[in-house]
Amino acid sequence: MKIGFIGLGNMGGPMAANLAKAGHEVMGFDLAAAPPEGVQRAASAAEAATGAAVVITMLPNGAILRAVAGELIPAMAPGAVLCDCSTVDVESARAVAEMAAAAGLGALDAPVSGGVGGASAGTLTFMVGGTDAAFATVLPLFEVMGQKAVHCGAAGAGQAAKICNNMILGVTMIATCEAFALAEKLGLEAQKLFDVVSTSSGSSWSVNAYCPAPGVGPSSPADNGYKPGFAAELMLKDLRLSQQAAAGADADTPMGALAAELYGRFVEEEDGRGRDFSAMLPRLAARPHGA
């Protein structure tokens, strides 16, 4: 299959490389990053899209997605599918889907979970919104780039699933970090807390698979000086998207709002930028009681 790929950074580059390794003809474009091995370089986003059956985008935010879609859609052949794998606001995803449909194109919003490691290993999970026909077209590519693709519903449903999932993740990571920081102050060893919580009612992915305490549980960024994995500023972006969506839907998400506020301080006022989102543990452990 001929594929255009726009956005060849830390996530997009490995995804495009895996498609090329699987035998697909991939033409990529990025303003800064060089194409990975096996991916042809395009001079523009429109050139990458020309003649492609599927065009995949991996971009920083909704405003950039809308602008890039404005370049891509006129260059795409009727019946082709525009598949956005960025994490953006639901409104932008739906607006791009409407633009694509008006031009006779299919469209999917398909944000991912699994991070850079999953992109490289081809083990991402895709949360997908869009039509059944567009999903069926792109499904073989999802199976190359990931281990699971869930068709969540109509346009915007993929972004909604990603935002809700990461709101849970942000809240549970903060709760996990609070518990390990409290345990230390109470004289309880981190390993003992892990042994209890990981098999009890307090267990979660944040504890069992990504424990923020160094030397406890499976290897995680905590064991590598909190180098990201999943950067705190990306968690902040997703939490703010959740609050934007909650405001638009008149939904009450007080824990999500508090998590967004705390990560905002951590990233923008403290030393969280460039650190893994689980570095909330040393941040909480160092904070004086009552501060």
HELIX and SHEET records of a PDB file:
HELIX    1   1 GLY A   12  LYS A   21  1                                  10    
HELIX    2   2 ALA A   45  ALA A   49  1                                   5    
HELIX    3   3 GLY A   62  ALA A   75  1                                  14    
HELIX    4   4 VAL A   90  ALA A  102  1                                  13    
HELIX    5   5 GLY A  115  ALA A  121  1                                   7    
HELIX    6   6 ASP A  132  MET A  145  1                                  14    
HELIX    7   7 ALA A  157  LYS A  185  1                                  29    
HELIX    8   8 ALA A  190  VAL A  197  1                                   8    
HELIX    9   9 TRP A  205  ASN A  208  1                                   4    
HELIX   10  10 PRO A  221  ASN A  224  5                                   4    
HELIX   11  11 ALA A  232  ALA A  249  1                                  18    
HELIX   12  12 PRO A  254  GLU A  268  1                                  15    
HELIX   13  13 PHE A  277  ALA A  279  5                                   3    
HELIX   14  14 MET A  280  ALA A  286  1                                   7    
SHEET    1   A 8 GLN A  40  ARG A  41  0                                        
SHEET    2   A 8 GLU A  25  PHE A  29  1                                        
SHEET    3   A 8 LYS A   2  ILE A   6  1                                        
SHEET    4   A 8 VAL A  54  THR A  57  1                                        
SHEET    5   A 8 VAL A  81  ASP A  84  1                                        
SHEET    6   A 8 GLY A 106  ASP A 109  1                                        
SHEET    7   A 8 LEU A 124  GLY A 130 -1                                        
SHEET    8   A 8 VAL A 112  SER A 113 -1                                        
SHEET    1   B 8 GLN A  40  ARG A  41  0                                        
SHEET    2   B 8 GLU A  25  PHE A  29  1                                        
SHEET    3   B 8 LYS A   2  ILE A   6  1                                        
SHEET    4   B 8 VAL A  54  THR A  57  1                                        
SHEET    5   B 8 VAL A  81  ASP A  84  1                                        
SHEET    6   B 8 GLY A 106  ASP A 109  1                                        
SHEET    7   B 8 LEU A 124  GLY A 130 -1                                        
SHEET    8   B 8 GLY A 146  GLY A 153  1                                        
END                                                                             
